[in-house]
Amino acid sequence: MLQIEKDKGAIYFNNDDGSALKKTLEKLVPSSIFILVDSHTNTHCLPQFLDKTGLKDNATVIQITPGEEYKNITTCLEVWNILSQKGADRSSLLINLGGGVVTDLGGFVASTFMRGIAFINVPTSLLAMVDASVGGKNGVDLGTLKNQIGIINNPEIVLVNTSFLNSLPDNEINSGFAEMLKHGLISSKKYWKDLQDFSLKNKEITNRLVWQSILIKNEIVTKDPFEKKERKALNYGHTLGHAIESYCLSNPSKEKLLHGEAIAIGMILATYISSEILKFDKTELSQITQIFLKRYPKVNFTNNDIEAIIQLLKHDKKNRNGQVRFVLLRDYGESQNDSIVDNALIFSAFEFYKNFTLN
Ligand code: NAD
């Protein structure tokens, strides 16, 4: 079994004998155990989880509706109420069994219920395995503005088991893979290249690359848990990506994008801007754009859409004194935080995206 040991937030990878959870339960001795699922993970992941852990008769299941549009304070209220009605106390434990929506929202609910109860993340989507469940960022959206309400607090442990990926739809695999591609861009060209072999058909490759992504994310968040410096690199592509995601969520005429699909567009735009400001290699920019556009849907943005997306940037959490700050790349693995980018260059980046033709 692969693992990353730490006092809080240790990560266990394919711990098939269940020893990590057993040890944690022995340490915590929870007064009661709750498992948060959405209806998809209830169907596809909960039976396997209960079977393996023997928690069938010892846990209360709380189900929420799947989807980003339910990652909000109304859903938190429902979960807080159920915890309260079912007699949860400060020694209760919440196990978040699901994708990034369940781990983000469940972590926030647990961190605030009775000023904080213990929680464990069991990520079931690729995105949650390589990104959302690791690093202690928990929270919910405010209207369509992403992750505006939240807290940084680590789970007791994270239990990653790639067998959950067997039931994950292809578009959700792609969405998670976008965050792995981000790890490639911000860490090294070698990892970016290795990622081009990613295929769920090959378990050995899947496990190796998923674990590598977890290591990259973990190394960064361990160095800088509160996002003062290094952790900002993990926002690569997210400044415009989040604004695009919010815009498409709130605009009925636009197709709703999955998180990774929006971030993929954000990374193309950020790499173009990097090539203009930091001289990121233009040939690499073109190859990177090919790779993203082969995997992710191309969205048609009008000038009005772009104006509205730029307006949404003012809610980005990296802003200071009203100025939007971008993470840019000089090269693979060489990021520069807090770059100020003018609107004209953002428009040019969208033009580049719109006019790009695939080989
Ligand atoms: P999600 O939780 O909505 O899961 C995607 C879909 O897959 C859902 O319909 C879910 O029910 C389903 N699903 C999950 N596991 C399944 C399985 N094994 N089999 C079948 N269906 C399954 O979304 P996501 O893509 O996992 O995560 C996106 C969220 O993560 C966003 O809200 C994003 O903001 C957040 N995020 C957080 C961090 C962080 O550091 N906290 C980092 C990146 C992203």
Boltz pocket constraint, residues with backbone or C-beta under 6 A from the ligand:
constraints:
  - pocket:
      binder: B
      contacts: [[A, 38], [A, 39], [A, 40], [A, 41], [A, 44], [A, 45], [A, 66], [A, 67], [A, 68], [A, 71], [A, 98], [A, 99], [A, 100], [A, 101], [A, 102], [A, 104], [A, 124], [A, 125], [A, 126], [A, 127], [A, 128], [A, 131], [A, 132], [A, 133], [A, 134], [A, 135], [A, 136], [A, 137], [A, 138], [A, 146], [A, 147], [A, 164], [A, 165], [A, 166], [A, 167], [A, 168], [A, 169], [A, 172], [A, 175], [A, 176], [A, 259], [A, 260]]
      max_distance: 6.0
